[in-house]
Amino acid sequence: MENVDDIDELRGAHFRLSVRIIGCNHLRSADMGLFQGSSDPYVVCGLLGRPLAEFRTETVMKSLDPVFDHLGVIECCKPTDSLVFTVWDYDQIGADDLLGELKIDFEDLFPSGIDDILDLTVHVPLKAGKAPATITLQVDCEPIEYPETFSRCFVEVCGATGLRAADWSISGGGKSDPYCIVKIPGKQQSKWNTRCKFKELNPTWSEEDELHDFEEGDTIEFQVFDWDKNSADDLLGSFTMPSSDFYPHGWEGEVPLGKGKLMVKVECVVPVVQDTIIDPGEHVGPNDREPSPFKLRSLDSGLEHRVSAYTRIGRSKKMLESPVDLVLDHPGIGDVSRLHAIIKCWRGHDPTFWSARIYDTSGPSGHGAGPGGGHTGGGTTVDGEPADSELGTVLQHGSVIRFGVREMWTFEKAGMHLRSEGAEVACNQAAANSVEDPCLFRTLRIPSQAVDSALQRCPTWISLVMVVLECRNEPDEPPCVDCIEVQDEVGRAVDKFEAYTLEAQEQFDVQKLLRGVVIGGTVRLRLSSDPKLLAPILLYLEQSEANSAEVYKRRQMALG
């Protein structure tokens, strides 16, 4: 099978088959004639053991080389199915005669399809010199796409025992032609059925398929029918399994059908949701050099160093930028890495509140590395505990930081400007009031998995804004937003991102933002009326609408 390493990759997959039966050649003559025999052929196409998925061509009278040019569609084929063609001779009186048959396994259909002349299997010896009977076919195999769901549910119908005999027999000991339907009540897309087992009261199916569109809380309904060619199928028994019986750990065993029992196996595939711990200082980078209300003070020399929003500490004058970064280049001190640690500071949801964290960057290797990491060991510690290199360690006023082995510093508060603390608080509060104009903000508290799923599928900044506005019943609001803030379940800020141009929004990695989006959390948009952003966005929306209209027009023309 091309491009498929393992049939398990196609588990739960369904395919639509477009089958064109062009014609047959060199068929045998089933009807006697005065001078030469002939036949009245037609072709039946279907899936092996699935009489509900059959179609037939018209009958071509008195021809051994009939041309049908008949197009039929089999709506649902599974990777375990086989496509079967049977060629018959029509008789007005008596049973039709079998002229030949052909079986094609799925692995010969997918993915390339078939466009060929194939030999038919016949059960009557060929006359000497007669060419073998053939059928000319074109088969296309198209995968059926289903929407993704959080969890998946696979059901295997193993078999049944003690079914009721629905078909009467003149010799007694009646039988049935049972098949099983599996579905989620109210979800037609989930429905599938097993093959039909003819003349059986204890059928074995061993057939598995996926219940598409499955969600937690759905029940499963099993129905066993007796297939009848010329009348409605008879119900032999049914059973409904509640979600609590099989979700999420699955279920295996027998279920009652009234008369008889059904053996089934249910498997639920539920993704393991791992809590993603987000670095709260991830948004602070090397370009953030604004002053912060903190400073470092050396316990040895009393030297003070003002801390900026992004401050690097080490001993490399080439790598660091003095005086913003702290260069530890004292005589006789060689136990600190070239780049030893980074301190990040940022304003909180309340602009008067600042957070600070320190990240160890020295690493465990290097010339003369010791047990604590860094050159000659030591690493970075805060109050005696190693600093976290990925999430950082919280710094508070009075924290004692050790760089390497001997560099000891304290982390302290410092005034940001040469003015009173009261004036600073007043200015910050005024800035907060100007920013927090309620007319500029749109908030959405994520109420359900459906809304969360819609947000998680957004590929761009603008698409995420449009989904939020739609969920707020404001689809006509232009998606002109220059700031998106993500809050947790209790309203604390998790992330905040700004993009003031359309180009910046198109290049923005929306996955960084979506990592903090959870059910019960809040997405907060800040609207912008800046014409330098609004005009390009409106033009972008017009172009998108024109492109969609063009695609729709082309599809309409293709469909005739």
N, C-alpha and C positions, 0 to 999 in steps of 0.2 A: 504494500500500500504506500503510494508516494506521499512524501512529506508528513508521514505519520509514523512516529517511532513506536507507539504503543497504542493498542485499541482503547486503553483506559483513558487516553486523551479525548476520546469521543464519547465518554460516558454521559448519557443523558442527551446526546445530540440527536436532532431530527433533520431530515432532508426532504426537499420537494423534488420529485422526479417529473421531468417533461419527456414524454416518450412519443416519438414519431415512428409509426410502423409504415414503412414505405411500400413493401411488397414481399412476395415469396416467389421462388422459382423451383422448377423441377419437382412439384408436388406429385404424389402418386394419384392415380385415378381411382376413386372410390365408387363411382357410379358407372355401371356398364352402359355402353352405347352400341349402336348398330355397327359402326365401323371402328370407332375409337372411344375408349372410356374417358370420362372427365370427372370433375369435382366441383362442388359449390362451396369454396373455402371462406372461412372467417377466422379471426384471431382474437383470443381472449388473453389479456395482459393483467397481471396482478402480483401481489406479494404472497409468497408461499405460506399457506395456513391462515391467510387473512381474506376470506371471501368478501368482506365488506369493502375491500380496496381493489376492486376489479373494474375493468372496462373492456368493451369489445368493439371491433370494427364492424363495418357493414359487410354483408355477404356479397361476394362476387360470383355470379352464376357462370357455370360451365367454363372454368379456367384452371389450368395447372400452373400458370404464371401470373397470379392476380396482382394488381396494383391497388393498394388501399389508400396510401398517403393520408393516414389517420393520425391526428395528434390527440393524445390523452395525457392527463395529469394525475399522478398519485401524490396526494397532498402530504402524506407523512410516511417516511421510510426511515427505519432505524439501522444502525451499523450491523446489527445481527440478522437483518432481513435478506432474502434472496428474491430477485425479480424473475418471474416465470411467464413464459409465453407458450400457449398451446394453440395449435392450428387444427381446426375442425372442418369436416365436410358436413354441410347442412342437409338433413333429410326431412322431407315432409312427413314421412311415415317411419316410425322407429327412431332409435337413438342415433345421434350424430356420431360420425366416425372420426377417430383421432388420426390426423395426418402427420403430426410431428410435434415435438415440444423442445423447449430450451430453458435452461436455468442459468441465471447470471448472479454470482455472489456480489455482495456490496463492495468488496475490496476491488472488484473489476470495474465498478462504476465511479468510485470516488478517488481523486478529484477530477479526473480528465474526462469522464463520460465515455460514450461509445458512439462511433460513426463507422459502421462496418457491415459486411455481409457475413453471417454466421450460419454454421451448419445446424440443421435440426436433427434431433434424435428421433428416429422412427423405429417402430416395433414390427415392421413387416420387411422381410428380406428384399434388398434391391434386385431388380432384374439386371441381367448381364448387360454392361455397357451403358446403363442409365446413370446420369449424374446425381449426386446426393442433393436432397432437398435443402434449400437455404431460406433464410429470412434476412431482409435488409432493414437495419434499425439505426435510429439516432436517439441517444439518451443523454440528457443533461441533468446533473445532480447539483442542486443549490441548497446550501445550508439555511436552516430556518433560525432567524435571530430571536432570542427571547430577552426581555429586560432582566438585568442583574438584580438579585435579591441578596439580603444579608446572609441568609442561611439557605442550604439546599436540602431537599428531601428525596431520597431514592427508595423505591419500593420494589421488592422482588416477590413475585407471585410464584411460589414453589410448586404447588399442586393442590388437588382437592381429593377427598375420599367420600364415598357414600352418597353421591349425588342422586337426585331423583331422575328416573327414566321418563323423559318427556316425549320420546318418539315411539309410537306403537309398532310392534313387530308381529307379523302373522304367525311366526314360529314361537312367539312368547319371549320373555327375557328382553324387554325393550331397552333401548340405549338413549343417549343424548349426544349432541355435538356441542360441548361446552366451551365457552370462552369467558374471560373475566375482564370487567371494566373497573378501572381504578381512577378516582377523581377527587377533587376538593369541591364539595357542594358550593355552587354559585360561581365557580371559576372554570369556565369552559376550556380555557387554554391549558389547564392542568390535566385534562382527561386523556387517558390512553387505555388500550386494551391488548390483551394477550392474543396469541394465535388461537385458532379454533382447533380443537382436538375431536376428530370425528369418531362417533360410536364409542364413547368412553363414559364411564361413571366414576372412574378414579384417575382423572387426567394428571399428567405431569407436565408443567410448563417451564419451570426454571427460567423465567423471563423477568428482566429488570428494566425499569425506566424511571425517569425523573418526573416528579410532580412540579412542573414549572409554575412560577408565580406563587410559590409556597411562602407563607409567613407564619411566625410563631402564633399559636392559637388556632390554626386551621385544623379541621378534622379531616379524616380520610374515609371515603365511602368505597366499599367493595361490592360489586354486583356480578353474579355469575348467571349467564344466559345460555339457553340452548338455541343454536342457530338454526333457522328454518329458511329454506330457499324461497318458498312460495307463500309464506305467511309471516306474521309478526313473530319475533323471537320471544321465547318463553323465559320468564324469570325463574331461576332455580333457587335463588337465595341471595341475601344481602347482609352486610354488616357495616356499621359505622364505628370508627375508632377515634376516641377523643384525643386531642393534642397531648393531654397530660400523660397518656399511656406511652407515648413514643418520643416526645420532645423534651430535652435535647439528646437523650442517651440511646435512642433507638428502641426497637422491639423485635422479638422473634418468637413465633409459636403458632398455635392454631386458633382460629376464630370460628364461631358457630354460624351456620348458614340456614338454620331452621332444620332442614334435612341435609345432613352432610357437614363436612368441615373443610375449611380453607387454610392452607399453610402459607404464611407470609413472613417476610422479613422487611423491617423498616430501618433505614439508616439516615441519620441527620448529620449533615456536614456544617458545623457551626464554626466560623472563624474565631480564633483565639484573639481576643482584643487585649492588646498590651498597652498599658498606660504609658503614654509618651510624656516624659518629664521634660518640660521646656525650660531652657535657660532664661530666666526673667531678664537678664541683661543682654540677650542676643541682639537686640536692636541697636545697641551702642557699638560703634565702630571707630576705626582709627581717625576718621575725619571729624569726630565729635570732640572738639577741644575747648568747649565753653567751660568757664570756671565753675567749680562746685563749692559748696560750703564746708569743705573738709581740708585737712592738712595732715602731713606726716611729720613726726618729730623724733629725731634720733635720741635714744636713751644714753648714748655714749657722749656725743658732742653737743646735744641740744639743737643741732641744725634743724631748721624747718623747711618743708617743701610743700607748696600749694598743690593740691590734687585737682586735675581737670576731669571732665567727663570720661576721658579715656587716657589713662596714665600708665606708661610702661616703666618697669623697674629692672635695672640690670647694670652691667659694667662696660658695655660696648658704646663708645662715643659715636661710632659710625652708624649703628643701628638705631640709636635713640636720639631724640631731639631735645636738647637742653635749651631753655629751662623748663619746658612743659613736662618732659619725662624726668625721672629721677635716676641720675647716673651715679652709681656707687663706685667711685674710682679713688678710694682712699689708699694711701701708701700702706703696703703690707697686707692688704685685704685681697685674697685671691680665691675665696670660697663661694663666690656668687657667679651665676651663669651670665653669659653675654646678654640674654633676655631671660630674666628670672621670673617675673610675674607681671600681671596686668590688673589694674584697678579700674572698675567701671562704676560710674555714678550717673543717676538719672532721676528726673522728677517723677513723682508718683501721680495717682489720679488727682490728688490734692496738690496743686503746684507748689505749696509751701513745704511739702514733705519730699525728702530725698532718700533714695536707697543707694547702697554701695556694696559691691562684692569684689573679692580678689580671686584671681585665677592663677594657679601655678602653671608656668610654661617651661620650667627648666628641664623637665623630662628625666627619665631614669638613666640616661647614658651620657657619655662624654669622658674626656680624659680625667682620670682620677675620681670617677663617680663614686659616691658613697651610698650608705643605706637610705638616705632621705632623698636621693636624686640630686641632679645638678652637679656642677664641678666641685669636687671634694666633698660631695654629699650635702645634706642639710635640707634641701628643698625649701618650701615656703610653709610656715605654720602660722595659725592664728590662735592665740591663747593656748599654745601647746598642741593643737590639732592640725594635721596636714590640710592644706588648702585644696579644694576640689578643682581639678583642671578643666572639667567640662561644664559644671553648673555654677562654679564659683562658691566661695564661702562668705557668708554675711559679715560685714564689718559694722561695728557699732562704736560710738564714742568711748574711748578708753581701751579698745582692743589692742593687744600687743602682738606685733607681727615680727617674725624672724625670717630674714632672707639669708639663705645659706646657713652657716654655722654661727657666725658672730654678729651679723648686722641685725640689731634690735631697734625697732621703731614702734611708736604708738600712733594710733589713728584718732584724730581729734577733730572737733568742730572748728570752723573758721568763718569769719565774716566774708560775705561775697563782695560787698561794696563798702566804700567808705561812707556809710550812713548808718543810722540807728536801726536796730533790729525791728522796731515798730514800723519804721518807714518801709523796710524790706517786706514785712508781712503785708502791709497795706498795698504795696505795689503788686505783689503776687496775687492778692485777693482780687484786685481790680482787673488784672490780666485774666484771671479765672472767670470772672463775671462776664468779660467781653467775649471770651471763647465759648462760654456755656450758654449763649443765646439759644433758647429752645427752638426758635424758628429755623435754625441752621442744622438741626440734628434730626435724624430718623433712627429709631431703635427698633430692633426685632428680637424679642425673647423667643428662642427656638423651642416650639411646643411639642414637637413630635419627631419620630424617626424619619417620616416622609420629608419634612422640611430640612432636617439635617442631611438626608441623602441628596436632596436637590442642591443644597449648598456645596456638599463635598464633590459633586460632579462638575462644578463650575470651573472652566479652564482659564478664565481671565478675570481681571479686576472688574471690567464693565459688566460681564455676565453675572458676577456675584452681586453687584449693586442692583442689577435688574431683577434678580430673584428676590432679594430682600424687599425691594419696592413692590413687587407683585404680591408677596406674602402679606404686605401691609395694605393691600388693596389700593395701591397708588401707582398703577402701571403707566399713567400718563406723566408722572414726574420725570423730567430728563435725568438720566443717570450721571449727572455731573457732580462727582464726589472727589474731594482731594484728600480725605483722611478716613480710614476705617479702623475702628477700635474693637477689640474682642474682650469681653468680660466673662468671668466665670459665673457659677450658679448664684453666688452671693453679691454680685455686682463689682467685684474687684477686677481691675484692669489686668489682663493677661498679656496682650500685645497691642501695639499701636503702629500703624503704617501710614505714611504720607506719600502722595504722588501728585505733583502739581502740573504735569503735562500729559497729553495723550500718549506720547512716546514712552514716558516713564511707566504709565499704567499698562501699556502693551508688553513691556519688558519685565513687568513685575512677576515674581514667582509666587503665584497665589497659594501654592501648597504651604508656604511658610505661615500664611495667615490662617489657613484651614486647620492647621495642627491644634490650634487653641479653641476651635469651634466644637461645642458639645451640646447635647440636648439639655435644656434648662439654662444654658448660657445666653449671652446677648451679643448681637452684632450691632455696632453703633456707627452710623454714617454721618459725615459732616458735609453738607451740601455746599457747593461753591457757585457763585455767580460771576466768577472771573471770566471775562470774554475770551481771554487767551486759552482757557480750557473748555469753556462752553461751546464756542464756535466749532473747534475740531471734533468734539464729541457729537454735535448735531449733524455735521457732515458725515462722520463715520456711521451714524445710525441711518442716514439717507442712503448711503452706499450699500450698507448691509441689507436694507429693505429692497433696494433695486436688484441686488444679486439674488436674493431669495425669490423675487418675482420672476427673474430670468430663468432660474432653475425650475420653478413651477411651470413656466410657459413651455420649456423644453420637454419636461415630462409629459405635459398634456399633449404636445405634438407627437411624442413618441407613442403614446397610448392611442392616438388617432382620435 
